[in-house]
Amino acid sequence: MKLSERKSPLAPFRHSDFRMLWSATLISNFGGLVQAVGAAWMMTQLTDSPTLIALVQASNTLPIMLFALASGALADNFDRRTLLITAQVFMAVVSLLLAIVTWQGWMTPWLLLTFTFLIGAGQALYNPPWQASMGDLVPREDLPAAVTMNSVGFNLMRSVGPAAGGIITAAWGAAAAFAVNALSYIPLLGALFLWHPKPVPRRIAREPFVSAVGAGLRYVALSPNLLRVLIRSALFGFAAVAVLALLPLVAKAHPDGGSLLFGLLLGCYGLGAIIGAVINPYIRERLPNEVIVRVSFAAFAASALILAFTDAVWLHAIAILPAGASWVLALSLFNVSVQLSTPRWVVARALALYQTATFGGMAAGAWIWGTVATAYDTDTALACAAVPLIVGAILGHWLSVPEFGTLNLDPSDNFREPELRLDLRGRSGPIMIMIDYKIDQKDVPLFLELMAQRRNIRRRDGARNWALLRDLETPNLWSESYHIATWDDYVRHNMRRTKSDSTIGTELAKLHQGPGAPAIHRMIERHSVSQDDDLPLIGKLEVP
């Protein structure tokens, strides 16, 4: 990108809805970070077990791994604003109950984990529709900046929220921190009620939930670029979470350690994250994505090692800065890569799977590093966590993160539902599609290469039993065939086609030697049909 063409990192703020929701999210993030400090520190007062202390982090992230995909399927098929409001109300109620139970002195370690798990479940419902809504709040060209500004907003609060949480917890107790979090949901709920996104017209019936989940899994499984991002993000979350999960123990180990020191160390982490977010657009212009990811892995490993092998508070404060910067640089790059590599019809599910991989890695890591700290000590756990971080940097040689794609993933919008001559319903099926091509022998190698790409696109978008057939008696006649479960699924399959996908069809049409476009046969499978089934529509019998 030329310097003159650089997009301002503040470009998303030109859009009023983004400004409103971003500002309200700041307050909500502040409350969430205050609550996180209160919960983490309260667990150190309830138990001396490093495993239980580390599980506070895991209980926040495990629900995202478990429920994010279901939330993504809902977000791609239902009104995202309604899902966002529902999730916020649920988290506000749980946070209020958490404050009341703590205030009454009824809290136990496992009850605290239960409450943090429920708040994490609400976050799991909230995250995919919120991330997918970036495309509804800003145009595509502002999407990377919007994702980055989301990180800036969160980490701006991370630079002050943990310190404030430490002060609140030290002065008034964890119950006050939980009450602050409960109140912080109010501005965001108000902003969500004021936001009225443009409704998207629905041409066909809503995709069934189980089918929608399967479609999301299938799309990512057949997208090599997305798979590489998910593998690297899972490894990053697994290893990097050790610093966050064990930071309460690092603070407690100091002679003057307490909730205030813990909050201040988290504040340094947030300050590093802000620095990372500010320099993010400039680094992306100058370095390939894979280089940024490798540096992030290596910098986090260095931070973990410094925390493990030094005792000075000032060294710990300095070491935590690059960790915060690396966290933002890596995760925002992963997030943007997923969003720009995925069409809108499945973006929430792809983001949900990305979050499942990342937060699943974090949940597993928090448990494992906590167990290592219990068996040995905190320094050993931090040193061990540096090993997979170094491995993650080296792994980029084989599983490199792709550059932001130049593919046009806007809907092709060139499919027109054919005028059927049978009285078919949306759930009727199975449907079999056959497309006939006449291909000159000299064009066969290119035809087969294009068909290999077509096969992947068809399967990714829902086709089954794809096959390519060649006529034995007329060798220049080729037939592509595949099955779709129902007529609604067939229409949905075609509506998923992007402008980039359509270029394959255009190239295939150029190779076709027959008159007109390749012939398409749309058939419904019938092994036995009663006299009342599949009747031709009256008035259309004479249509040729």
C-alpha positions in Angstrom: 0.0 0.0 0.0 1.4 3.4 -0.9 1.8 6.0 1.8 -0.8 8.3 0.1 -3.3 5.4 0.1 -3.0 4.7 3.8 -6.3 4.3 5.6 -6.5 6.3 8.8 -6.8 4.1 11.9 -9.5 6.6 13.0 -11.6 6.1 9.8 -14.3 3.9 11.5 -15.2 6.9 13.8 -16.7 8.6 10.7 -19.7 6.3 11.2 -22.0 7.4 14.1 -23.2 3.9 15.0 -19.6 2.7 15.4 -18.7 5.7 17.6 -21.7 5.2 19.8 -21.2 1.4 20.3 -17.4 1.8 20.7 -17.8 4.4 23.4 -20.3 2.3 25.3 -18.1 -0.7 25.0 -15.3 1.2 26.7 -17.4 1.4 29.9 -18.4 -2.3 29.6 -14.8 -3.3 29.1 -13.8 -1.3 32.2 -16.3 -3.1 34.3 -15.3 -6.5 33.0 -11.6 -5.8 33.8 -12.5 -4.6 37.3 -14.5 -7.8 37.8 -11.6 -9.9 36.5 -9.2 -8.4 39.0 -11.7 -8.9 41.8 -12.3 -12.5 40.9 -8.7 -13.4 40.4 -7.6 -11.8 43.7 -10.6 -13.1 45.6 -9.6 -16.7 44.6 -6.1 -16.1 46.1 -7.9 -15.3 49.4 -10.2 -18.3 49.2 -7.5 -20.9 48.4 -3.7 -21.4 48.1 -4.1 -23.8 45.2 -2.4 -22.5 42.0 -4.6 -24.7 39.9 -7.8 -23.1 41.2 -6.3 -19.7 40.9 -5.3 -20.3 37.2 -8.8 -21.8 36.6 -10.4 -18.4 37.2 -8.9 -17.5 33.8 -9.9 -20.9 32.3 -13.5 -20.5 33.6 -13.8 -17.3 31.6 -12.4 -18.7 28.4 -13.8 -22.3 28.4 -17.4 -21.3 27.6 -16.2 -19.4 24.5 -14.6 -22.7 23.3 -17.8 -24.6 24.1 -20.5 -22.2 22.9 -19.0 -19.8 20.4 -19.8 -21.9 17.3 -23.5 -22.2 18.3 -23.5 -18.5 18.8 -22.0 -17.9 15.4 -24.7 -20.1 13.8 -27.3 -18.0 15.5 -25.6 -14.8 14.5 -25.6 -15.8 10.8 -29.3 -16.7 10.9 -31.0 -14.4 13.4 -31.0 -10.7 14.2 -27.6 -9.9 15.6 -28.8 -6.9 17.6 -31.3 -9.1 19.5 -28.6 -11.6 20.3 -26.3 -8.9 21.6 -29.0 -7.4 23.9 -29.8 -10.9 25.2 -26.2 -11.7 26.0 -25.7 -8.3 27.8 -28.8 -8.7 29.9 -27.8 -12.3 30.9 -24.2 -11.1 31.9 -25.6 -8.1 33.9 -27.9 -10.4 35.9 -25.2 -12.9 36.7 -22.8 -10.1 37.7 -25.4 -8.6 40.0 -25.9 -12.1 41.6 -22.1 -12.5 42.0 -21.9 -9.1 43.8 -24.8 -10.1 46.2 -23.4 -13.6 47.0 -20.0 -12.1 47.7 -21.4 -9.3 49.8 -23.3 -11.8 51.9 -20.1 -13.8 52.5 -21.4 -17.0 50.9 -18.6 -17.3 48.3 -16.6 -20.5 47.8 -13.9 -21.3 45.3 -16.2 -23.5 43.1 -19.1 -21.1 43.4 -16.8 -18.3 42.2 -15.7 -20.5 39.2 -19.4 -21.1 38.4 -20.2 -17.4 38.3 -17.2 -16.6 36.1 -18.1 -19.5 33.9 -21.6 -18.1 33.4 -20.2 -14.7 32.6 -17.9 -16.4 30.1 -21.0 -18.1 28.6 -22.6 -14.8 28.1 -19.5 -13.5 26.5 -19.5 -16.6 24.2 -23.0 -15.6 23.1 -21.9 -12.0 22.6 -18.6 -12.2 20.8 -19.5 -13.7 17.4 -22.4 -11.4 16.6 -20.4 -8.4 17.9 -17.4 -9.2 15.8 -19.5 -10.0 12.7 -21.4 -6.7 13.2 -18.2 -4.8 12.3 -19.2 -5.4 8.7 -22.6 -3.8 9.4 -21.1 -0.8 11.2 -18.3 0.1 8.7 -17.6 -0.5 5.0 -15.2 -3.3 4.1 -12.3 -0.9 3.5 -12.5 0.3 7.1 -12.8 -3.2 8.6 -9.2 -3.7 9.5 -9.2 -0.3 11.3 -12.4 -1.1 13.1 -11.0 -4.4 14.4 -7.9 -2.6 15.5 -9.9 0.1 17.2 -11.8 -2.5 19.1 -8.5 -3.8 20.4 -7.5 -0.2 21.2 -10.7 0.3 23.2 -10.3 -2.9 25.2 -6.7 -2.3 25.9 -7.2 1.4 26.7 -9.4 0.1 29.5 -6.9 -2.6 30.3 -4.3 0.1 31.1 -6.6 1.6 33.7 -9.3 -1.0 34.5 -7.0 -3.5 36.3 -5.4 -0.8 38.4 -8.8 0.6 39.3 -9.9 -2.9 40.0 -7.0 -3.4 42.4 -7.8 -0.1 44.2 -11.5 -1.0 44.5 -10.8 -4.5 45.7 -8.2 -3.3 48.2 -10.4 -0.5 49.5 -13.9 -2.0 49.5 -13.5 -5.7 48.7 -14.3 -7.9 45.7 -18.1 -7.4 46.1 -17.6 -3.7 45.1 -15.6 -4.7 42.0 -18.4 -7.1 41.0 -21.1 -4.4 41.5 -19.1 -2.0 39.3 -19.2 -4.6 36.6 -22.9 -5.1 36.9 -23.5 -1.3 36.5 -21.1 -1.1 33.5 -23.6 -3.0 31.3 -26.2 -0.3 31.4 -24.6 2.2 28.8 -23.9 -0.6 26.3 -27.5 -1.9 26.6 -28.7 1.6 26.0 -26.5 2.0 22.9 -27.7 -1.4 21.5 -31.4 -0.3 22.0 -30.6 2.9 20.1 -28.8 1.1 17.2 -31.0 0.1 14.3 -29.0 -1.7 11.7 -30.3 -1.9 8.2 -32.4 -5.1 7.9 -31.2 -7.7 5.4 -34.0 -9.1 3.2 -34.4 -12.9 3.5 -35.2 -14.7 0.2 -35.5 -18.2 1.6 -36.3 -19.9 4.9 -33.8 -19.6 7.7 -31.2 -22.4 7.7 -31.9 -25.1 10.4 -29.6 -24.7 13.4 -27.8 -28.1 13.1 -27.3 -27.6 9.4 -26.0 -24.1 10.0 -23.4 -25.4 12.5 -22.3 -28.1 10.0 -22.1 -25.5 7.2 -19.7 -23.4 9.3 -17.5 -26.4 10.2 -17.5 -27.5 6.5 -16.6 -24.0 5.2 -13.6 -23.6 7.6 -12.4 -27.2 7.1 -12.3 -26.7 3.3 -10.5 -23.3 3.6 -6.8 -23.9 4.0 -6.0 -20.2 4.8 -8.5 -20.2 7.6 -7.2 -23.5 9.0 -3.7 -22.1 9.2 -4.9 -19.1 11.1 -6.9 -21.3 13.6 -4.0 -23.6 14.3 -1.6 -20.7 15.0 -4.1 -18.8 17.1 -4.9 -21.9 19.2 -1.2 -22.4 19.9 -0.7 -18.7 20.7 -3.6 -18.7 23.1 -2.5 -21.9 24.8 1.1 -20.7 25.5 0.5 -16.9 26.0 -2.2 -17.3 28.5 0.3 -18.5 31.1 1.4 -14.9 31.7 -2.2 -13.7 32.4 -3.2 -16.8 34.3 -0.2 -16.8 36.6 0.2 -13.1 37.0 -1.7 -13.1 40.4 0.8 -15.5 41.7 3.7 -13.4 40.4 2.3 -10.4 42.2 1.6 -12.4 45.4 5.2 -13.7 45.5 6.6 -10.2 46.0 7.1 -9.2 49.6 4.8 -6.2 49.2 2.6 -7.9 46.7 -1.2 -7.4 46.8 -4.2 -6.7 44.7 -2.8 -3.2 43.9 0.4 -4.6 42.5 -1.5 -7.2 40.5 -3.7 -4.4 39.1 -0.6 -2.3 38.2 1.1 -5.2 36.4 -2.1 -5.7 34.4 -2.1 -2.0 33.7 1.4 -2.3 32.2 0.1 -5.2 30.1 -2.7 -2.9 28.9 -0.3 -0.1 28.2 1.8 -2.4 26.1 -1.4 -3.5 24.3 -2.3 0.1 23.5 1.2 0.7 22.1 0.7 -2.4 20.0 -2.6 -1.2 18.7 -1.3 2.3 17.9 1.7 0.9 15.8 -0.4 -1.9 14.3 -1.4 -0.2 11.0 2.1 1.1 10.4 3.7 -2.3 11.1 1.2 -4.0 8.8 2.2 -1.7 5.9 5.9 -2.6 6.3 6.0 -6.2 7.4 4.4 -9.4 6.0 1.7 -10.9 8.2 3.8 -13.9 9.0 6.7 -11.8 10.2 4.4 -10.0 12.6 3.1 -13.3 14.0 6.6 -14.7 14.5 7.8 -11.6 16.3 4.7 -11.7 18.5 5.4 -15.3 19.5 9.0 -14.6 20.2 8.3 -11.4 22.2 5.8 -13.2 24.4 8.3 -16.0 25.0 10.9 -13.4 26.1 8.4 -11.8 28.5 7.6 -15.1 30.1 11.2 -15.9 30.6 12.0 -12.5 32.2 9.0 -13.0 34.6 10.3 -16.5 35.4 14.0 -15.7 36.0 13.9 -12.2 37.6 12.5 -10.9 40.8 12.6 -7.1 40.5 9.1 -5.5 40.2 10.4 -2.9 37.7 11.7 -5.6 35.4 8.4 -7.4 35.6 6.6 -4.2 34.7 8.9 -3.6 31.7 8.7 -7.3 30.6 4.9 -7.2 30.5 4.8 -4.3 28.0 5.9 -6.4 24.9 3.6 -9.2 26.0 0.6 -6.8 25.8 1.8 -5.4 22.5 2.3 -8.9 21.0 -1.2 -10.0 22.2 -2.8 -7.2 20.2 -0.6 -7.5 17.2 -1.2 -11.3 16.8 -4.8 -11.6 17.8 -6.0 -8.5 15.8 -4.1 -9.9 12.8 -5.7 -13.3 13.2 -9.2 -11.7 13.5 -8.8 -9.5 10.4 -7.5 -12.4 8.4 -10.6 -14.4 9.3 -13.0 -11.6 8.5 -11.3 -10.7 5.1 -11.1 -14.4 4.1 -14.8 -15.2 4.7 -18.0 -14.1 2.9 -20.7 -12.4 5.0 -23.1 -15.4 5.0 -20.7 -17.4 7.2 -18.5 -14.8 8.8 -20.0 -15.1 12.3 -19.4 -18.9 12.3 -15.8 -18.5 11.0 -15.1 -15.9 13.7 -16.7 -18.3 16.3 -14.4 -21.1 15.2 -11.5 -18.7 15.4 -12.5 -17.8 19.0 -13.1 -21.4 19.8 -9.6 -22.3 18.7 -8.0 -19.3 20.5 -10.0 -19.4 23.7 -10.0 -23.2 23.8 -6.2 -23.0 23.7 -6.3 -20.4 26.5 -8.6 -22.6 28.6 -6.4 -25.6 28.2 -3.3 -23.6 28.8 -4.6 -22.0 32.0 -5.3 -25.4 33.4 -2.0 -27.0 32.3 0.2 -24.1 33.4 -1.7 -23.9 36.7 -1.1 -27.6 37.2 2.6 -27.2 36.4 2.8 -24.3 38.9 1.1 -26.6 41.6 3.5 -29.5 40.9 6.6 -27.3 40.8 6.4 -23.5 41.0 5.2 -20.4 39.1 8.7 -19.7 37.6 8.9 -23.2 36.2 5.4 -22.9 34.6 6.3 -19.6 33.0 9.6 -21.0 31.6 7.8 -24.1 30.2 5.2 -21.9 28.5 8.0 -20.1 26.6 8.8 -23.4 24.8 5.5 -23.7 22.8 5.8 -19.9 22.1 9.2 -20.5 20.5 7.8 -23.5 18.6 4.9 -21.4 17.4 7.3 -18.9 15.8 9.2 -21.7 14.1 6.0 -23.4 12.9 5.3 -20.4 10.6 7.8 -22.0 8.2 5.2 -24.6 7.4 1.9 -23.0 8.5 2.4 -19.4 7.5 -0.4 -16.9 8.1 -1.7 -15.7 4.7 -1.5 -12.1 3.6 -4.9 -10.3 3.6 -6.6 -11.6 0.5 -7.5 -9.6 -2.5 -10.5 -11.9 -3.3 -13.8 -10.2 -3.9 -16.1 -12.0 -1.4 -19.2 -9.9 -2.1 -22.2 -12.0 -3.2 -22.2 -12.6 -6.9 -25.9 -12.0 -6.9 -26.3 -13.5 -10.4 -28.4 -16.5 -9.4 -32.1 -16.3 -10.4 -34.3 -19.1 -9.1 -35.6 -21.0 -12.1 -39.3 -21.2 -12.8 -40.1 -24.8 -11.9 -42.8 -26.9 -13.6 -43.3 -29.2 -10.7 -45.2 -28.3 -7.5 -42.0 -28.3 -5.4 -41.7 -27.2 -1.8 -38.7 -25.8 -0.1 -38.1 -29.0 1.9 -38.5 -31.2 -1.2 -35.4 -33.3 -2.2 -32.9 -34.7 -2.6 -32.0 -32.5 -5.6 -29.4 -33.7 -8.1 -27.7 -31.2 -10.4 -25.9 -32.0 -13.7 -24.1 -29.5 -15.8 -23.0 -30.6 -19.3 -19.8 -29.2 -21.0 -18.3 -29.8 -24.4 -14.6 -29.5 -24.1 -12.0 -29.7 -26.8 -9.2 -32.2 -26.1 -6.5 -29.5 -26.0 -8.4 -27.7 -23.2 -8.8 -30.7 -21.0 -5.8 -30.0 -18.7 -7.1 -26.5 -17.9 -10.7 -27.8 -17.6 -9.6 -30.3 -15.0 -7.6 -27.7 -13.1 -10.7 -25.4 -13.0 -12.9 -28.3 -12.0 -10.7 -29.1 -9.1 -11.3 -25.6 -7.8 -15.0 -25.9 -8.6 -15.2 -29.1 -6.6 -13.8 -27.4 -3.5 -16.2 -24.5 -3.9 -19.2 -26.7 -4.4 -18.4 -28.9 -1.3 -17.5 -25.9 0.8 -21.0 -24.3 0.0 -23.0 -27.4 0.8 -22.8 -29.9 -2.2 -22.5 -33.6 -1.6 -21.4 -36.5 -3.7 -19.7 -34.2 -6.3 -18.5 -36.1 -9.4 -17.0 -35.3 -12.8 -18.1 -37.7 -15.6 -16.8 -38.2 -19.2 -19.0 -39.7 -21.9 -17.4 -42.9 -23.3 -19.0 -42.6 -26.7 -18.7 -38.8 -27.0 -15.4 -38.0 -25.3 -15.7 -34.3 -25.6 -18.9 -34.4 -23.4 -18.3 -33.9 -19.7 -20.9 -33.7 -16.9 -20.4 -32.2 -13.5 -22.9 -33.7 -10.9 -23.6 -33.1 -7.2 -26.4 -33.5 -4.7 -28.2 -31.0 -2.4 -30.5 -32.1 0.4 -33.5 -29.9 -0.4 -34.6 -27.2 -2.9 -34.1 -24.5 -0.2 -30.6 -25.8 0.3 -30.0 -25.6 -3.5 -31.1 -22.0 -3.6 -29.0 -21.2 -0.5 -26.0 -22.9 -2.1 -26.2 -20.6 -5.1 -26.8 -17.5 -3.0 -23.5 -18.2 -1.2 -21.5 -17.8 -4.4 -19.1 -14.9 -4.3 -17.8 -12.7 -7.1 -14.5 -14.4 -6.8 -16.1 -17.9 -7.1 -18.0 -16.7 -10.2 -14.7 -16.2 -12.1 -14.3 -20.0 -12.1 -17.7 -20.4 -13.8 -16.8 -17.7 -16.3 -13.5 -19.5 -17.2 -15.3 -22.8 -17.6 -18.0 -21.2 -19.8 -15.2 -19.9 -22.1 -13.9 -23.5 -22.5 -17.4 -24.8 -23.4 -17.6 -25.5 -27.2 -21.3 -26.1 -27.5 -23.9 -23.6 -28.5 -25.0 -21.2 -25.7 -24.1 -21.8 -22.1 -23.5 -25.2 -20.6 -26.8 -27.0 -20.1 -28.0 -27.4 -16.5 -30.2 -30.2 -15.4 -32.0 -29.8 -12.1 -33.6 -33.1 -11.0 -35.3 -34.4 -7.9 -34.5 -38.0 -6.9 -37.5 -40.3 -6.8 -37.3 -44.1 -6.2 -41.1 -44.4 -6.1 -43.7 -41.7 -6.6 -47.4 -41.9 -5.9 -49.9 -40.5 -8.4 -50.3 -37.4 -6.2 -46.7 -36.4 -6.0 -44.7 -34.2 -8.4 -47.7 -33.1 -10.4 -46.8 -30.6 -13.2 -48.1 -27.1 -12.4 -51.3 -26.2 -14.3 -50.8 -23.7 -17.0 -47.2 -24.5 -17.5 -47.5 -27.8 -19.4 -47.3 -26.0 -22.7 -44.1 -24.1 -21.8 -41.3 -25.5 -23.9 
